[in-house]
Amino acid sequence: MSLFELTKPGLRKSDAAILRIELLGSMSAHMLDGSVITPTGAKTRGLLAILALSDRRTVTRRTLASLLWSRRSDEQARASLRQEIHRLAEALSPLGTDIIDVQRHTLALKPVLTTVDAERYLNATTSGILKLPETAATLLTDLDSVDPALDEWLSAQRNRLREHLVTTLEQALAALPETEQRMAVAARLLRLDRLNENAWQAQLRELARRNDTGAGLLAAEQCVITFRDTLDAEPGPGTMAIISELRAQHANGKAGSESASWMAESIAHASQSSGTYRAAGLSSAEHIARHGILNSHIASVGFLHIQGAQLLSVSADQADNLFDFLIIQLVQFGFLSVFPCQKIAPGTGSIAASENYPQSDYLVETRLQPGTTSPVEGLARAPRHATRLTVRLTDRRHGGVIVWAERFHVTPETIDAVASLMTTEIAWRIAVTEARNTTGRAAEDLLPVEAGLRSLALINRNEPAVYSQVETLLERGLQRDPEHPFLLLVSAIFRLIRSFEQWNETAYTQDIEAATEAARQLVHAMPESMIGRLILARLLLNIPGEANYGANLLAEIAPATPSAGLIAAISAYSKLVSGDTDAARSSLELFIRSHATHPFADLFDTDFVLLLLLTGCTEEAIRRAKTSISTAPTRVAMLVLYLAALQKLQYEDGTDTEDEKADIKGRLACLAPSLSVDTVMEHYSHLPALQQLMLRRLLTDAGLSETASVLN
């Protein structure tokens, strides 16, 4: 259900507003028919955001000008505000009526004509808070770094929203009569505030009341670890008293044998890969109480397998092997708690009905059924007797929203390749989703692995302005846990991505070397980590004298990974570096066909645009470059490639791109005034001579200075 379907009591559908403004996450503005009319300019969106969060009060022009142009004189700021008011009116003109009340000294949104998603939460009451969809989205993520004054305003608004939600949930915790309601409130509170003792106590007290000692001890361990890692202290006396009660229940033999059974199996899976072995004679609950299994994990994932009555090519043992492979590989990523697979027959019901199975954060639902002759791109062509495997990953904390879904056709020959592909997709999708879920918490409150996830969220924005923040987060996390696989992976990715924007040879070399060292540490710690080896191979391709080692590493990996997976994208780059542009284009097209929306394509879009440009896909290079620049306009590397692609389009079909090139050169002059063709070519010195010659000619003919510190 859409948030905007949650209308106030008594409000008729005919009274619905004509403009719906969404501020949670990136700003979005919609008409009633769903048409998007979000303003394109950051300042224009900032103006609309301030009005939308003004509690339906008027806002003075002086306030608006000071928030959006704090570094300009009053006169310049007022003039700029007048221009932005005009731009905002133009953007909203499809509505057919004025929804902004513009006066000589003030502005305001007309309340009858507009709805704002954040208002639903800011106005939430104790009795209605659970009726609202849970959200972990941060307010207006697209407006960071627009202006220092606006940054302060944004921080205040985000704190205001968070504090209101915490206060309302705490009141609901005390007021709601139903136990399940209070447990739901406690879970929401803990996702907002990991140190909220009221929520911990409510959750632990209820588990103790139910004699659910297994789940209680697990929650108690999470609570203690959270306080120790964050505050270097134990929870308060009230919380510790309840934890002591749970431990006493266990000592008195009240723990259910079935609950202990699933805990033992979970620990067995985790300990095989993490190196934490359960001592002989210790029960599962005792092992949790003594050691803990979730101290470095950020989310849990469970499996529900629905097996069809008739399997034409994949046996039950082979299906079991697939899930064993998935569980082991996911555990080895180092940031997930992985619960064993539950198997049910069709029509049996949901995993939620199982009282003895843990309620994981994410659920991987799979179903095996007789398949068709459809092939799987990059895998062996499915014969007539192939089995169809349907996979769905859902976030159970947010109403079962689907995070990722896919369908494969598998045979005994391709089942390992499919399992490998599923592992990468599931881990990556959970990591990206959890990264977004950490954006509302203070950096100092984050555990090491959460610092890695926050870093991943920032890296995904592809905005150079956040690189210093990412570096600080990763340094802090690695100081506390220097060998954590996930932190090493994110560190390698970050340094590689930042190297794209390093135009000083020393800084570029330092980033590549640091990224390579992090990737090598990851591979040393986890030799079976496929993603670690792929990132290492990609990095070696940029190092003089190491490219052959990178290509050889890819060749070693190839038999163990599906050809259409991430290896196709890395292989495309390897083939470009070796000078085989036709093969590079084929590999890139294979990856794009198979993974049109894979996060890898956004993270490394600079690589993708370079590949498209140098392999003859000029229009696609321009399209992707435009998309990237529209969301992150300060990326010099993308602007350089966009400039080259515009020149190449002019060569190929005579398209007049002079105005666009002039605009790009103007931006480059502001962002990197000393940039020259020689600087760019030094950056891409690892490319073959023919590709370097092409890139040099494109940039020179486009008007970029060859050696001087200014643009022509």
Secondary structure, DSSP 8 states (H G I E B T S, - for coil): --GGG---TT--GGG--SEEEE-BSS-EEEETT--B---SSHHHHHHHHHHHTSTT--EEHHHHHHHH-TTS-HHHHHHHHHHHHHHHHHHTGGGSS--EEE-SSEEEE-GGGEEEHHHHHHT--TTTGGGS------BTGGGTTS-HHHHHHHHHHHHHHHHHHHHHHHHHHHH---HHHHHHHHHHHHHH-TT-HHHHHHHHHHHHHTT-HHHHHHHHHHHHHHHHHHHSS---HHHHHHHHHHHHHHHTT-S-HHHHHHHHHHHHHHHHHHS----TT--HHHHHHHT-S-TT-SEEEEEEEEE-S--SS--HHHHHHHHHHHHHHHHTTSSEEEEEEEEE-TTS--GGG-TTS---SEEEEEEEEE--S---TTS----TT-EEEEEEEEEGGGTTEEEEEEEEEE-TTTHHHHHHHHHHHHHHHHHHHHHHHTTTS-GGG--HHHHHHHHHHHHTTT-GGGHHHHHHHHHHHHHH-TT-HHHHHHHHHHHHHHHTT--SHHHHHHHHHHHHHHHHHHHHH-TT-HHHHHHHHHHHTTSTTTHHHHHHHHHHHGGGS-TTSHHHHHHHHHHHHHT-HHHHHHHHHHHHHH-TT-HHHHHTHHHHHHHHHHTT-HHHHHHHHHHHHHH-TT-HHHHHHHHHHHHHHHHHH----HHHHHHHHHHHHHH-TT--HHHHHHHTTTS-HHHHHHHHHHHHHHT--SSSSS--
